[in-house]
Amino acid sequence: MPGRLVADHRIALFYECRGVNPKTVAALAATDFWAARTALLEMQLCDPARLDATHPRSLGGRPLWAWQAGALSADLHAAARSALAGVEGAAPRWYRLTDQARNLLAGRYRGGGEESTGALRLALTPAALRRLGDRLGGATSLPIAVEDITFHGFRTGIGLVVVLVSLAPGDGGVDADALVEAMPMLADDRRDPCLFFGDGTPAPDRRFQFGAVVDALLAGTGLALERRHRIHSYATLLFQDDLPEDEARDLAHRLSRHYSLAYTPPSDHDGTELLQPFANVLHAGNLEGAATIVTLGSGTTAMPIEFLRDWLSTALRPSYLPIHLLAYHEHLALLDLAQAGAVEIDVDRFSDDELDRLRLLSARFLAFRLRYRIAQPSRITMHNQFYEALQRALGTQALSQKVGRDVAEVEFRLTQIMRDRQAKAEVAAAEAAEALRKLEEQRQKARRHTWSFYGPFAAACVAFVTMLNFSEKLKGLGIEFFVWKQWLGKDGPSDDHKFYLSCVMAGLSVVFAGIAYMFARTHEHNMSHVVSEAEEEAKKEIIFEAGHKPHDRHERKDEAHEGERTRDGDRDRQTVEELDAGERDKQKSPTVRRT
């Protein structure tokens, strides 16, 4: 592809991190130059003297990040704006690198003073230089500028650090082929580091990647940067002159796939989602990244439109970059949920930890769908088409269906497990209640047996003593009746009647003992009925709370078993009716054969 000059461009690199929560976000807000000094000095981004508190322009206590309101398009729906709010609140705000921190990447603090000691540059590989030929005029590296670095935290625990860069243009702009060669080097941390400060060709130990810079800026916050090696990207290129359609498609395909000039992709660009809302605007999306090609239209194929000239400030920053951020976060969150369901568990015997993990998976998926599954992010058709194209390119719908099926299966399995556990708990509770009932019944029997045994004996003793005292009282009162005169006499019972008096008192004692025994047995019979009624009421209460009809405690009732029992009952009734009919036939018959 022949070289084309790019009037302006931006390249967004998306770095993923995990562990986003209010604690880590608060630590990010409190991060200053002094907290990140170890990483900054190790990468030689800052002179040690500038971090000293005695320096007249010390950077030690200055913050690295600032909590600022995001500049979003008014066309974005409230759901999209709320999803971009982060963990701090409902307002669309995020953390942005401070001006002093951005000066680190401009090389301004590498020396003792504020003067620059060399701009940041991108070193091209020898193979890339050979493919570019003399288009760079003999240069082996390209100046690169960090336009902005922002941190976006989501309640899913995912954070995205967006590094927005551009290659410094030369006379008339940057060659498009140079961007094609630079993209794989920027978006692949497996390659040799390609960034350095100054001119010339520095030693390999003086080079670094943007991933190391992001690590230094997040030092001490507890946020862990994901090392996926390949970095998702979004490139936006503006051309002053018209670009043939086949060249525009090939360029967008290469930038979104991170293909250098060494690759020869097919002409149909199979697998790439291409969207062209206007004749001079082309979007391309892939799993590796996305690209937008805008031609300002100086010829006859496209009409010059004023807003296209300000595309980077009026369309990219407030609309397309936030929409891309939402789509990529949605992809990452669904991917995490899909991989979280791939756990090795014993499906026949779940532990409590495994159940808690599955419940958490269901809760996470529900929370994600309610907050981050956005139907349409914008009121503008082009924005929604761009969002849907990114979803298709990232495979979001397939991931959502996979996670949805997994969660549905998890919910079904959890319901079965909880139902089985509830049934076992009911059986165990019924068995425990039965054991307690039997134990209480034994105690009641023991108490009733004790009362039945000792009650009559105590009644007999009381009756004997009472009769003896009664006889003595009669004598003291001087009451004389015939019987008493004969048996008691004036001086008490005579020797002849003592035996008869003892027999009378013993008989009366036996009578009283019998009456006491009858009362004890009556009380025991009444108590047994009370216990039986209380037991039946308790069983009915347990059955009612369990939501089942009365059934044996060892029997499981579900729809399948109920159907089987219904069929068995029908067969039993049919058999009984047949037997009854046979018996009636036998009764009507005059003779019955006996066997």
ABEGO torsion letter per residue (X at the ends): XBBBBBABBBBBBBBBBBGBBAAAAAAAAABBAAAAAAAAAAAGABBAAAABAABABBAAABBABBBBBBBBBAABBAAAAAAAAEAAEABBBBBBBBAAAAAAAAGAAABABABBAEBBBBBBBAAAAAAAEAAAGGBABBBBBBABBBBBBBAAGBBBBBBBBBBBBBBGEBBAAAAAAAAAAAABAABBBABBBEBEBBBAAABBBAAAAAAAAABGAGBBBBBAGBBBBBBBBBBABBBBAAAAAAAAAAAAAGBBAABBBBAAGBGBBBBBABAABBBBBBAAEBBBBBBAGABAABBBBAAAAAAAAAAAAAAAAAAAAAAAAAAAAAAAAAAAABBBBBAABBBAAAAAAAAAAAAAAAAAAAAABBABABABAAAAAAAAAAAAAAGAAAAAAAAAAAAAAAAAAAAAAAAAAAAAAAAAAAAAAAAAAAAAAAAAAAAAAAAAAAAAAAAAAAAAAAAAAAAAAAAAAGBBBAAAAAAAEAAEBBAAAAAAAAAAAAAAAAAAAAAAAAAAAAAAAAAAAAAAAAAAAAAAAAAAAAGBBBBBAABBBBAAAAAAAAAAAAAAAAAAAAAAAAAAAAAABABBBBX
